[in-house]
Amino acid sequence: MSRVLNFSPGPATLPLPVLEEVRDELVDYKGTGISMLEHSHRGKAYDAVHEETIALLEELVGCKGTHEVLFVGAGATGQFAQVPMCWLSDGQKKADYVDTGAWSKKAYKAASFYGTPRWAGSGKEGEKYVRAPMDLDLDGDAEYVHLTSNATIMGVQYDAFPDVGGKPIVCDMSSDMLWKPIDAEKFGVIYAGAQKNLGPAGVCVVIVRKDVLGKMKKDVPDIFNYHLIAEKRSTQNTPPVFPIYVMNKVLNWVKAEGGPKAMEERNRAKGEVLYGAVDAHSDFYRCPVEKGSRSVMNAVFNLPSEDLEKKFIAEAAEQGMLNLKGHRSVGGIRVSMYNAMPIEGVQKLADFMGEFQKANG
Ligand SMILES: *Cc1c(COP(=O)(O)O)cnc(C)c1O
């Protein structure tokens, strides 16, 4: 077997035991004689997986009884549109958005088709995004405050969340869902494309607080109607059966490893190792993000030149450390280290960073 260290931002590395279980069950799922790829979404075998996955999310997020857990298609990008379509479109309602880069801009743009979004804060300084803003200029009439808990491209993450005066927070948690425990009660809607921290691509998890569900419009096409999705337990149409099945295994893995609390301890330890390597040579590795907002999921930094960045990526790849290239819009290096990335992997990269600096600094 020749697994490499995959630092991809998404689709991202999955826990090896999950992949091995999927492999073992692939052709004949638990003696049913059928693969999970072939099971009916209305049959017993899949239904048990589906219901258990909802229950696991309720337990790990801490939202049982208060929120509905839904599975939808079209990724987090679909939620950029569906939330305002269902919440803002009567009478051009307002919503506050916080700018932490490309993903928040896309969410804002989608909202502008249905309501009146407004920027309530920005993490940008000069050309770069440097912080997750805590001081927001909130509009009393806004229906909700939209945050991106982890800006995957910019490497900017909220550790604590800002005070929004009791307004429901709509939060894009695509790249840091379950990285640590959260206080679910603050969140009116949480959504996350699974392919970063939860599983494979193909399913988006949406968690809607019950009072917020009451605000969502019903006169939209059935497929976008949160009420129907909740009533039918996300099986109004064919759900992404296989991605949900794999996500179920990832969630079971998170639980067995000690849940979000254990994930947080590990993730903070990985962050210390990685940023320790950056700060040890801060004239060579330059992270644009302020210390309090540095993402422990996606660390971004630059080297003194683009040529050195290319060399860094090539030499790391030779040593089995892949997908370290920064997003095409910002360049540089990006190290994605979600829950499934072991600390040994981050340590190996940190050691390489030390050696690379010595040879090229
Ligand atoms: C990846 C990502 C998205 C887009 O997710 P899709 O599932 O591809 O639509 C949105 N927001 C954030 C923060 C992301 O990291």
The ligand as an SDF file (V2000), in Angstrom:
LIG
                    3D

 15 15  0  0  0  0  0  0  0  0999 V2000
  -15.6260   24.4130   -0.2790 C   0  0  0  0  0  0  0  0  0  0  0  0
  -16.4120   25.4890    0.3150 C   0  0  0  0  0  0  0  0  0  0  0  0
  -17.6340   25.8870   -0.2420 C   0  0  0  0  0  0  0  0  0  0  0  0
  -18.1990   25.2820   -1.5030 C   0  0  0  0  0  0  0  0  0  0  0  0
  -18.6760   24.0350   -1.2370 O   0  0  0  0  0  0  0  0  0  0  0  0
  -19.4210   23.1750   -2.3630 P   0  0  0  0  0  0  0  0  0  0  0  0
  -19.8740   21.9970   -1.5770 O   0  0  0  0  0  0  0  0  0  0  0  0
  -18.3920   22.8700   -3.4160 O   0  0  0  0  0  0  0  0  0  0  0  0
  -20.5330   23.9930   -2.9060 O   0  0  0  0  0  0  0  0  0  0  0  0
  -18.3480   26.8780    0.3930 C   0  0  0  0  0  0  0  0  0  0  0  0
  -17.8720   27.4640    1.5080 N   0  0  0  0  0  0  0  0  0  0  0  0
  -16.7020   27.1140    2.0660 C   0  0  0  0  0  0  0  0  0  0  0  0
  -16.2440   27.7900    3.3200 C   0  0  0  0  0  0  0  0  0  0  0  0
  -15.9420   26.1200    1.4840 C   0  0  0  0  0  0  0  0  0  0  0  0
  -14.7630   25.7660    2.0280 O   0  0  0  0  0  0  0  0  0  0  0  0
  1  2  1  0
  2  3  1  0
  2 14  2  0
  3  4  1  0
  3 10  2  0
  4  5  1  0
  5  6  1  0
  6  7  2  0
  6  8  1  0
  6  9  1  0
 10 11  1  0
 11 12  2  0
 12 13  1  0
 12 14  1  0
 14 15  1  0
M  END
$$$$
